[in-house]
Amino acid sequence: MTYKANINRIAAAAIAVTAICGTGYAGIGKANAAEVEGPKVKWLFSLWGNRRAMSEGVEGLAEYVAKKTDGNFEISIQYGEALSSAKENIDGLYLKAFDAATVCPTYTPDKLPVLSLLDIGNLPIQSLEENRKVIEAFYEQKAVQDEFAKWNTVPIMGVVFPAYEIMGKGEKPTSLEKLKAMRVHASGGNGRLMKNVGVSTQVVTSPDMYPSLERGLIDAVLQPYTYTFAAFRLYEVSNWVTDGWSMTGPVCHVMATKDSYDALPDQYKQLLKEGADAGYAHQIEYYAEGSKKDIETFKKAGLEWVPMPDDIRDAFSAAVKPAWDAQVKKLNDMGLDGQALLDSILKTASE
């Protein structure tokens, strides 16, 4: 699949989600003032980096609940790791240092091993809306609910990502041998997949990707296409990007502390559910519009698109099952039924 086809797929998903939800982000602002009465509540929300496509889901959620309550329910999103580092958001929630946060299990897989199953890579998910359905269905699994409870959290919504590609500098990955010679930032299932085909991987936080690439500490970054590469300006220190490799990858989650959630009146809890629908729709629409602009930016920067060579495709296909089996075994060793949990994900994706 070429990058143009991938963008068309994202655009189609945006239309579909808007139809399903009954509203796009544009519809949020049309809510009447104080449609939902309630007390003044202000949640502090921890995020890293700047506002970008990845954060637009929670931005849409925050806008929705604020409009519906005429500002009485405020979700104050604190960017730039102002409240916590990306790797410590789950600890901050547990300690009740703030009310809500985006959490990526790929940063702390040993703390969230069950949720990490969504990160195994190359799942048969074909669209952003399918991604959303898989995430929300997985939240219903008892083992997942127990993991949320262990960290004194409740899920609010998932963070959907478009397909992953690789951007880097230096020699292009035109063969498996050349890919194996690189040091690639790749986390979660994609990291395991890369290791299984012989690629050297490293995991850095999103804010560290640019300096690591610029200084030659890594040669390439595997991230959602196109927004991450644009949001962190990785194209400025790169000369190529893969075309149509279309890998699924790690998933992040919007969580709240159970204490903060339980303290909400029932009408605000219902608003969070409705706001999640609006947030998903807004995020998917934002991806579609932003990707078109990002691709033009990449072209102006002189990037070259690299299609997937046959030997890399074959190596990835052979490496998928061992990567999945490793995560299943990890859960089995914890006394859980890892295969049943994986099957639940595959079943939702197939439906």
One Martini backbone bead per residue (centre of mass of N, CA, C, O) as a GRO file, in nm:
protein
  351
    1MET     BB    1   0.094   0.037   0.025
    2THR     BB    2   0.069   0.353  -0.028
    3TYR     BB    3   0.060   0.663   0.103
    4LYS     BB    4  -0.198   0.744  -0.048
    5ALA     BB    5  -0.369   0.502   0.040
    6ASN     BB    6  -0.343   0.550   0.343
    7ILE     BB    7  -0.484   0.830   0.347
    8ASN     BB    8  -0.751   0.734   0.228
    9ARG     BB    9  -0.815   0.545   0.464
   10ILE     BB   10  -0.828   0.762   0.683
   11ALA     BB   11  -1.052   0.931   0.555
   12ALA     BB   12  -1.266   0.708   0.559
   13ALA     BB   13  -1.265   0.674   0.867
   14ALA     BB   14  -1.363   0.956   0.938
   15ILE     BB   15  -1.641   0.929   0.806
   16ALA     BB   16  -1.737   0.680   0.963
   17VAL     BB   17  -1.716   0.792   1.254
   18THR     BB   18  -1.900   1.035   1.220
   19ALA     BB   19  -2.150   0.863   1.157
   20ILE     BB   20  -2.154   0.693   1.418
   21CYS     BB   21  -2.143   0.937   1.633
   22GLY     BB   22  -2.294   1.208   1.510
   23THR     BB   23  -2.001   1.352   1.532
   24GLY     BB   24  -1.783   1.601   1.513
   25TYR     BB   25  -1.584   1.845   1.616
   26ALA     BB   26  -1.765   2.071   1.503
   27GLY     BB   27  -2.015   1.982   1.689
   28ILE     BB   28  -1.919   2.061   1.972
   29GLY     BB   29  -1.954   2.383   1.958
   30LYS     BB   30  -2.290   2.356   1.941
   31ALA     BB   31  -2.338   2.346   2.221
   32ASN     BB   32  -2.516   2.418   2.479
   33ALA     BB   33  -2.526   2.577   2.756
   34ALA     BB   34  -2.558   2.385   3.020
   35GLU     BB   35  -2.685   2.092   2.959
   36VAL     BB   36  -2.508   2.005   3.213
   37GLU     BB   37  -2.542   1.979   3.537
   38GLY     BB   38  -2.294   2.094   3.789
   39PRO     BB   39  -2.008   2.094   3.931
   40LYS     BB   40  -1.702   2.202   4.000
   41VAL     BB   41  -1.442   2.061   3.783
   42LYS     BB   42  -1.081   1.982   3.800
   43TRP     BB   43  -0.860   1.832   3.578
   44LEU     BB   44  -0.546   1.685   3.571
   45PHE     BB   45  -0.342   1.639   3.274
   46SER     BB   46  -0.095   1.413   3.155
   47LEU     BB   47   0.164   1.520   2.921
   48TRP     BB   48   0.365   1.507   2.634
   49GLY     BB   49   0.478   1.740   2.467
   50ASN     BB   50   0.283   1.852   2.219
   51ARG     BB   51   0.037   1.936   2.044
   52ARG     BB   52  -0.129   1.662   1.866
   53ALA     BB   53  -0.268   1.396   1.721
   54MET     BB   54  -0.242   1.210   1.972
   55SER     BB   55  -0.406   1.444   2.157
   56GLU     BB   56  -0.694   1.492   2.016
   57GLY     BB   57  -0.879   1.308   2.172
   58VAL     BB   58  -0.861   1.461   2.451
   59GLU     BB   59  -0.936   1.734   2.337
   60GLY     BB   60  -1.221   1.650   2.249
   61LEU     BB   61  -1.315   1.563   2.526
   62ALA     BB   62  -1.269   1.834   2.677
   63GLU     BB   63  -1.451   2.006   2.496
   64TYR     BB   64  -1.714   1.855   2.543
   65VAL     BB   65  -1.746   1.881   2.858
   66ALA     BB   66  -1.727   2.189   2.864
   67LYS     BB   67  -1.971   2.260   2.684
   68LYS     BB   68  -2.193   2.095   2.840
   69THR     BB   69  -2.105   2.265   3.129
   70ASP     BB   70  -1.992   2.552   3.095
   71GLY     BB   71  -1.698   2.472   3.244
   72ASN     BB   72  -1.736   2.288   3.502
   73PHE     BB   73  -1.586   2.064   3.328
   74GLU     BB   74  -1.233   2.038   3.358
   75ILE     BB   75  -0.966   1.949   3.130
   76SER     BB   76  -0.628   1.997   3.212
   77ILE     BB   77  -0.378   2.005   2.979
   78GLN     BB   78  -0.040   1.897   3.047
   79TYR     BB   79   0.238   1.963   2.893
   80GLY     BB   80   0.579   1.879   2.885
   81GLU     BB   81   0.600   1.723   3.159
   82ALA     BB   82   0.480   1.898   3.403
   83LEU     BB   83   0.385   1.638   3.591
   84SER     BB   84   0.526   1.409   3.402
   85SER     BB   85   0.666   1.159   3.275
   86ALA     BB   86   0.594   0.927   3.045
   87LYS     BB   87   0.700   0.680   3.233
   88GLU     BB   88   0.523   0.807   3.509
   89ASN     BB   89   0.210   0.819   3.480
   90ILE     BB   90   0.121   0.560   3.627
   91ASP     BB   91   0.238   0.648   3.902
   92GLY     BB   92   0.081   0.914   3.932
   93LEU     BB   93  -0.194   0.781   3.946
   94TYR     BB   94  -0.144   0.598   4.190
   95LEU     BB   95  -0.060   0.867   4.369
   96LYS     BB   96  -0.253   1.112   4.292
   97ALA     BB   97  -0.105   1.361   4.135
   98PHE     BB   98  -0.341   1.318   3.930
   99ASP     BB   99  -0.633   1.247   3.740
  100ALA     BB  100  -0.495   1.223   3.445
  101ALA     BB  101  -0.377   1.021   3.152
  102THR     BB  102  -0.137   0.922   2.930
  103VAL     BB  103  -0.069   0.572   2.851
  104CYS     BB  104   0.228   0.374   2.762
  105PRO     BB  105   0.322   0.050   2.792
  106THR     BB  106   0.595   0.057   2.629
  107TYR     BB  107   0.748   0.210   2.870
  108THR     BB  108   0.599  -0.019   3.092
  109PRO     BB  109   0.558  -0.345   3.050
  110ASP     BB  110   0.586  -0.463   3.350
  111LYS     BB  111   0.329  -0.293   3.459
  112LEU     BB  112   0.155  -0.365   3.163
  113PRO     BB  113   0.117  -0.668   3.033
  114VAL     BB  114  -0.174  -0.683   2.925
  115LEU     BB  115  -0.188  -0.422   2.753
  116SER     BB  116   0.067  -0.512   2.580
  117LEU     BB  117  -0.087  -0.700   2.381
  118LEU     BB  118  -0.162  -0.456   2.184
  119ASP     BB  119   0.170  -0.435   2.102
  120ILE     BB  120   0.266  -0.687   1.914
  121GLY     BB  121   0.210  -0.656   1.623
  122ASN     BB  122   0.059  -0.715   1.327
  123LEU     BB  123  -0.229  -0.677   1.337
  124PRO     BB  124  -0.556  -0.732   1.185
  125ILE     BB  125  -0.572  -0.401   1.122
  126GLN     BB  126  -0.737  -0.165   0.884
  127SER     BB  127  -0.838   0.060   1.096
  128LEU     BB  128  -0.923   0.299   1.323
  129GLU     BB  129  -1.196   0.178   1.402
  130GLU     BB  130  -1.090  -0.103   1.463
  131ASN     BB  131  -0.899  -0.014   1.682
  132ARG     BB  132  -1.111   0.087   1.875
  133LYS     BB  133  -1.273  -0.180   1.911
  134VAL     BB  134  -1.040  -0.346   2.023
  135ILE     BB  135  -0.982  -0.180   2.272
  136GLU     BB  136  -1.269  -0.178   2.406
  137ALA     BB  137  -1.298  -0.488   2.422
  138PHE     BB  138  -1.045  -0.535   2.602
  139TYR     BB  139  -1.150  -0.379   2.854
  140GLU     BB  140  -1.361  -0.625   2.928
  141GLN     BB  141  -1.147  -0.783   3.038
  142LYS     BB  142  -1.062  -0.899   3.342
  143ALA     BB  143  -0.750  -0.867   3.330
  144VAL     BB  144  -0.768  -0.567   3.257
  145GLN     BB  145  -0.933  -0.465   3.496
  146ASP     BB  146  -0.724  -0.558   3.707
  147GLU     BB  147  -0.496  -0.373   3.608
  148PHE     BB  148  -0.631  -0.109   3.658
  149ALA     BB  149  -0.685  -0.158   3.962
  150LYS     BB  150  -0.387  -0.188   4.054
  151TRP     BB  151  -0.355   0.138   3.956
  152ASN     BB  152  -0.608   0.307   4.024
  153THR     BB  153  -0.784   0.275   3.747
  154VAL     BB  154  -0.957   0.409   3.455
  155PRO     BB  155  -1.098   0.392   3.154
  156ILE     BB  156  -1.179   0.620   2.883
  157MET     BB  157  -0.969   0.578   2.634
  158GLY     BB  158  -0.821   0.549   2.341
  159VAL     BB  159  -0.531   0.555   2.122
  160VAL     BB  160  -0.519   0.611   1.794
  161PHE     BB  161  -0.330   0.469   1.519
  162PRO     BB  162  -0.162   0.467   1.258
  163ALA     BB  163   0.038   0.342   1.061
  164TYR     BB  164   0.361   0.224   1.048
  165GLU     BB  165   0.682   0.375   1.004
  166ILE     BB  166   1.008   0.463   0.866
  167MET     BB  167   1.257   0.698   0.981
  168GLY     BB  168   1.572   0.828   0.831
  169LYS     BB  169   1.929   0.807   0.806
  170GLY     BB  170   2.104   0.735   0.538
  171GLU     BB  171   2.083   0.434   0.462
  172LYS     BB  172   1.862   0.247   0.299
  173PRO     BB  173   1.602  -0.013   0.333
  174THR     BB  174   1.659  -0.225   0.055
  175SER     BB  175   1.729  -0.448   0.273
  176LEU     BB  176   1.781  -0.666   0.524
  177GLU     BB  177   2.080  -0.606   0.565
  178LYS     BB  178   2.043  -0.295   0.602
  179LEU     BB  179   1.845  -0.307   0.840
  180LYS     BB  180   2.040  -0.473   1.036
  181ALA     BB  181   2.250  -0.218   1.048
  182MET     BB  182   2.048  -0.082   1.230
  183ARG     BB  183   1.925   0.167   1.465
  184VAL     BB  184   1.601   0.121   1.611
  185HIS     BB  185   1.318   0.278   1.706
  186ALA     BB  186   1.141   0.012   1.882
  187SER     BB  187   0.838  -0.090   2.020
  188GLY     BB  188   0.712  -0.349   2.142
  189GLY     BB  189   0.618  -0.555   1.899
  190ASN     BB  190   0.803  -0.417   1.692
  191GLY     BB  191   1.060  -0.469   1.848
  192ARG     BB  192   1.043  -0.778   1.847
  193LEU     BB  193   1.029  -0.808   1.542
  194MET     BB  194   1.301  -0.680   1.481
  195LYS     BB  195   1.472  -0.876   1.648
  196ASN     BB  196   1.378  -1.139   1.490
  197VAL     BB  197   1.539  -1.010   1.220
  198GLY     BB  198   1.815  -0.856   1.344
  199VAL     BB  199   1.750  -0.586   1.482
  200SER     BB  200   1.857  -0.301   1.634
  201THR     BB  201   1.716  -0.184   1.941
  202GLN     BB  202   1.551   0.112   2.074
  203VAL     BB  203   1.426   0.307   2.359
  204VAL     BB  204   1.262   0.617   2.337
  205THR     BB  205   1.138   0.898   2.389
  206SER     BB  206   0.984   1.124   2.204
  207PRO     BB  207   1.170   1.378   2.279
  208ASP     BB  208   1.443   1.192   2.203
  209MET     BB  209   1.445   1.137   1.897
  210TYR     BB  210   1.584   1.377   1.765
  211PRO     BB  211   1.863   1.379   1.914
  212SER     BB  212   1.930   1.081   1.849
  213LEU     BB  213   1.931   1.117   1.539
  214GLU     BB  214   2.125   1.360   1.514
  215ARG     BB  215   2.372   1.206   1.683
  216GLY     BB  216   2.362   0.884   1.605
  217LEU     BB  217   2.224   0.684   1.817
  218ILE     BB  218   2.030   0.661   1.577
  219ASP     BB  219   1.886   0.579   1.243
  220ALA     BB  220   1.580   0.518   1.335
  221VAL     BB  221   1.209   0.547   1.321
  222LEU     BB  222   0.921   0.384   1.463
  223GLN     BB  223   0.607   0.529   1.356
  224PRO     BB  224   0.344   0.702   1.311
  225TYR     BB  225   0.174   0.778   1.007
  226THR     BB  226   0.284   1.111   1.005
  227TYR     BB  227   0.271   1.272   1.278
  228THR     BB  228   0.532   1.215   1.441
  229PHE     BB  229   0.738   1.324   1.233
  230ALA     BB  230   0.613   1.612   1.249
  231ALA     BB  231   0.587   1.681   1.555
  232PHE     BB  232   0.922   1.608   1.586
  233ARG     BB  233   1.086   1.686   1.322
  234LEU     BB  234   1.240   1.436   1.177
  235TYR     BB  235   1.277   1.540   0.879
  236GLU     BB  236   1.527   1.729   0.943
  237VAL     BB  237   1.712   1.440   1.012
  238SER     BB  238   1.626   1.320   0.726
  239ASN     BB  239   1.605   1.110   0.396
  240TRP     BB  240   1.381   0.887   0.479
  241VAL     BB  241   1.081   0.681   0.401
  242THR     BB  242   0.853   0.458   0.428
  243ASP     BB  243   0.635   0.264   0.190
  244GLY     BB  244   0.379   0.058   0.288
  245TRP     BB  245   0.439  -0.112   0.554
  246SER     BB  246   0.203  -0.104   0.755
  247MET     BB  247   0.230  -0.108   1.080
  248THR     BB  248   0.141  -0.219   1.365
  249GLY     BB  249   0.116  -0.094   1.713
  250PRO     BB  250   0.123   0.073   1.972
  251VAL     BB  251  -0.078   0.152   2.262
  252CYS     BB  252  -0.281   0.396   2.412
  253HIS     BB  253  -0.411   0.554   2.725
  254VAL     BB  254  -0.692   0.688   2.885
  255MET     BB  255  -0.666   0.781   3.229
  256ALA     BB  256  -0.801   0.747   3.560
  257THR     BB  257  -0.851   0.789   3.865
  258LYS     BB  258  -1.067   0.636   4.070
  259ASP     BB  259  -1.120   0.868   4.263
  260SER     BB  260  -1.195   1.086   4.055
  261TYR     BB  261  -1.420   0.928   3.920
  262ASP     BB  262  -1.601   0.857   4.173
  263ALA     BB  263  -1.649   1.175   4.240
  264LEU     BB  264  -1.838   1.187   4.021
  265PRO     BB  265  -2.107   1.252   3.879
  266ASP     BB  266  -2.307   1.075   3.675
  267GLN     BB  267  -2.324   1.289   3.442
  268TYR     BB  268  -2.010   1.297   3.400
  269LYS     BB  269  -1.965   1.003   3.328
  270GLN     BB  270  -2.142   1.015   3.076
  271LEU     BB  271  -1.977   1.236   2.933
  272LEU     BB  272  -1.721   1.067   2.893
  273LYS     BB  273  -1.847   0.869   2.696
  274GLU     BB  274  -1.934   1.077   2.486
  275GLY     BB  275  -1.652   1.217   2.458
  276ALA     BB  276  -1.506   0.976   2.335
  277ASP     BB  277  -1.652   0.980   2.066
  278ALA     BB  278  -1.562   1.267   1.991
  279GLY     BB  279  -1.257   1.213   2.014
  280TYR     BB  280  -1.226   1.001   1.797
  281ALA     BB  281  -1.338   1.165   1.561
  282HIS     BB  282  -1.135   1.396   1.579
  283GLN     BB  283  -0.872   1.235   1.547
  284ILE     BB  284  -0.928   1.107   1.268
  285GLU     BB  285  -0.969   1.373   1.120
  286TYR     BB  286  -0.690   1.489   1.185
  287TYR     BB  287  -0.522   1.282   1.036
  288ALA     BB  288  -0.631   1.331   0.751
  289GLU     BB  289  -0.545   1.633   0.733
  290GLY     BB  290  -0.246   1.620   0.833
  291SER     BB  291  -0.117   1.421   0.626
  292LYS     BB  292  -0.123   1.598   0.379
  293LYS     BB  293   0.072   1.814   0.494
  294ASP     BB  294   0.310   1.631   0.572
  295ILE     BB  295   0.386   1.528   0.290
  296GLU     BB  296   0.466   1.805   0.181
  297THR     BB  297   0.691   1.850   0.386
  298PHE     BB  298   0.862   1.603   0.305
  299LYS     BB  299   0.912   1.688   0.016
  300LYS     BB  300   1.056   1.959   0.081
  301ALA     BB  301   1.287   1.796   0.246
  302GLY     BB  302   1.367   1.540   0.045
  303LEU     BB  303   1.234   1.282   0.075
  304GLU     BB  304   1.250   0.926   0.050
  305TRP     BB  305   1.067   0.661  -0.068
  306VAL     BB  306   1.043   0.316   0.074
  307PRO     BB  307   0.984   0.023  -0.020
  308MET     BB  308   0.916  -0.307   0.041
  309PRO     BB  309   1.106  -0.561   0.043
  310ASP     BB  310   1.082  -0.897   0.007
  311ASP     BB  311   1.281  -0.989   0.236
  312ILE     BB  312   1.135  -0.828   0.460
  313ARG     BB  313   0.852  -0.942   0.433
  314ASP     BB  314   0.933  -1.238   0.490
  315ALA     BB  315   1.061  -1.191   0.769
  316PHE     BB  316   0.811  -1.077   0.911
  317SER     BB  317   0.619  -1.314   0.866
  318ALA     BB  318   0.804  -1.521   1.028
  319ALA     BB  319   0.814  -1.331   1.308
  320VAL     BB  320   0.530  -1.299   1.432
  321LYS     BB  321   0.466  -1.553   1.602
  322PRO     BB  322   0.703  -1.538   1.804
  323ALA     BB  323   0.615  -1.263   1.919
  324TRP     BB  324   0.341  -1.355   2.024
  325ASP     BB  325   0.434  -1.600   2.197
  326ALA     BB  326   0.601  -1.439   2.403
  327GLN     BB  327   0.359  -1.284   2.529
  328VAL     BB  328   0.189  -1.524   2.608
  329LYS     BB  329   0.397  -1.652   2.799
  330LYS     BB  330   0.415  -1.418   2.998
  331LEU     BB  331   0.117  -1.452   3.091
  332ASN     BB  332   0.126  -1.747   3.172
  333ASP     BB  333   0.349  -1.701   3.398
  334MET     BB  334   0.119  -1.522   3.562
  335GLY     BB  335  -0.161  -1.707   3.536
  336LEU     BB  336  -0.261  -1.656   3.254
  337ASP     BB  337  -0.453  -1.651   2.945
  338GLY     BB  338  -0.293  -1.555   2.675
  339GLN     BB  339  -0.445  -1.684   2.434
  340ALA     BB  340  -0.728  -1.578   2.504
  341LEU     BB  341  -0.653  -1.280   2.483
  342LEU     BB  342  -0.559  -1.287   2.190
  343ASP     BB  343  -0.821  -1.405   2.071
  344SER     BB  344  -0.997  -1.159   2.142
  345ILE     BB  345  -0.856  -0.968   1.950
  346LEU     BB  346  -0.888  -1.132   1.683
  347LYS     BB  347  -1.195  -1.147   1.692
  348THR     BB  348  -1.257  -0.846   1.674
  349ALA     BB  349  -1.101  -0.795   1.411
  350SER     BB  350  -1.272  -1.001   1.235
  351GLU     BB  351  -1.555  -0.837   1.294
   0.00000   0.00000   0.00000
